Amino acid sequence: MMVKICGITNEDDALAAIAGGAAALGLNFCRSSPRYISPEDAERLLQALPAAVWKVGVFMHEPRERVSAVVQRLGLDVAQLHGEEPPESYPESVRVWKAIRVAAEIDMDRWNGSPAEALLLDGPAPGRTFNWALAAHGRKKIIIAGGLDAGNVRQAIATARPWGVDACSRIESSPGRKDHRKMSEFLKAALE
């Protein structure tokens, strides 16, 4: 199970996530997010991290030139795209995880042909879950996100059988600051 901790803004949270078994860390480059980290601050943070952990840049409605520039500058492993980017606008030579908000339903057939390496299915609003059974029919790698914590991640995994899971707001003490106990419990439950 690939486990990603998103919204990392500081070294303490990053190292605690890695120590707990996180395979990937999300750095949010969306300026309107309370979890925003500037490329300059991210560059300093990334120097403290082991090469084995995947560094995922989270972007929303950004032109592919900016995404590519930030990915190259920071040596990110993946660009996670949140927005209405058509596949032809995905940055070249960059691994892409396409984030999709799921409300009552999702047309998996539409997304199964996407050039993205994985689909990150997110809840209809921050911190909210969706019907995980909708994800069970994807042919691509599926990452479940949205409203996950230690109390529900095993159920999400059992229902959707995803490639990975992703947590953010439900394991925080405040936006951009992880509650290390909640994060540790989430990671333990996800990796059981």
RAVENFEN-V724800 format. One record per helix or strand of 2 or more residues. SS is the DSSP state (helix for helix, strand for strand). FROM is the first residue (numbers start at 0). TO is the last residue. If there is no record, write none. Layout:
ss=SS from=FROM to=TO
ss=SS from=FROM to=TO
This chain:
ss=strand from=1 to=4
ss=helix from=10 to=18
ss=strand from=23 to=27
ss=helix from=38 to=45
ss=strand from=53 to=59
ss=helix from=63 to=73
ss=strand from=77 to=81
ss=helix from=86 to=88
ss=strand from=94 to=100
ss=helix from=107 to=111
ss=strand from=117 to=121
ss=helix from=131 to=136
ss=strand from=140 to=143
ss=helix from=152 to=159
ss=strand from=163 to=166
ss=helix from=168 to=170
ss=strand from=171 to=173
ss=strand from=176 to=177
ss=helix from=179 to=189
